[in-house]
Amino acid sequence: MQFSWLFMLVLLSISSGFLFGFAAYKNGLAVKRWGCVGCILGPLTYPLFSTHKRLADMKVRRHGRFRIEG
């Protein structure tokens, strides 16, 4: 059985969107944004995601808010 490249690309795109959405949820980032970017760019989203996550962590550390107050 021969798979088409288009089918594999769509499958990779959907799975990347799901995985980046889950990673964004786990790290406290915007889930819809990273899920959509993951669907559009696929695995190429990883450098953008890791940079954004690192910058968000630096922003939290700079202001000294390590816990959620409620």
PEMOFEN-V995471 format. One record per pair of residues at least 6 apart in sequence whose C-alpha atoms are under 7 Angstrom apart, sorted by sequence separation. I is the first residue (numbers start at 1). J is the second residue. D is the distance in whole Angstrom. If there is no record, write none. Layout:
i->I j->J d->D
i->I j->J d->D
This chain:
i->24 j->30 d->6
i->25 j->31 d->6
i->60 j->66 d->7
i->24 j->31 d->5
i->38 j->45 d->6
i->37 j->45 d->7
i->21 j->31 d->5
i->24 j->34 d->7
i->21 j->32 d->7
i->21 j->34 d->5
i->20 j->34 d->6
i->21 j->35 d->4
i->20 j->35 d->6
i->18 j->35 d->6
i->17 j->35 d->4
i->20 j->38 d->6
i->17 j->36 d->6
i->17 j->37 d->7
i->17 j->38 d->4
i->16 j->38 d->5
i->17 j->39 d->4
i->16 j->39 d->6
i->13 j->38 d->7
i->14 j->39 d->5
i->17 j->42 d->7
i->13 j->39 d->5
i->16 j->42 d->5
i->13 j->40 d->7
i->16 j->43 d->6
i->13 j->42 d->5
i->12 j->42 d->7
